[in-house]
């Protein structure tokens, strides 16, 4: 009976402690997933153009060299978050961090607002600077009982399927920590009952490396630059651009 009372007391203290957290910042590192090399080989084997194969090999090798140096930041408060990368082109090792970020599918900044249920992606793209808006409710998460530990937090697995680009869909695997009662994560993925500390997307794995929590509220600015469109409008614009390019 004493053990049960002690456990309840500890859980109460933990819950009270997190109720006082108003904001924070998480630094994510990136590595490749277990199936990366199989996927890489399939990409190379599918191309009959030797010059193209050598170019892809060289590009992938540069990305792989740079990936361990890449760090990404998620700043958040109780209702909004902003995911971004440092304004750094190269590390001391002479690797291109922007190239590594792009190879991991990271471009621009990602803003999430859970009160307004919106996701904004601001980035430099084809023909325009874009500000693409989508709904947080469009992420149809499926939560499983599978768990893993990240930075001392017990995380549960969740999956969803999204548009990786204008023509390709892909599965996203998220690992979220119910003990961190914030609904945010890398690259605009959000809406789960806990902070996403691990994310598998397009053969890359984003994982929390440092977690800083604060009792002070942090101001998160809403991105405003770029041509404002919905995700559907942006995908259609990219399809139109690709068709136009093929006709030229």
Secondary structure, DSSP 8 states (H G I E B T S, - for coil): -HHHHHHHHHHHHHHHHHHT--EEEEEEEEEE-TTHHHHHHHHHHT---HHHHHHHHHHHHHHHHHHTT-EEEEEEESSEEEEEE-S-SB-TT--BHHHHHHHTT--SEEEEETTTTEEEEEEE-SSSEEEEEEEGGG---EEEEEEEEETTEEEEEEEEEEESSSS-EEEEEEEEETTS-----GGG---SSSEEEEEEETTEEEEEEEEEEESS---------SEEEEHHHHHHHHHHHHHHHHH-
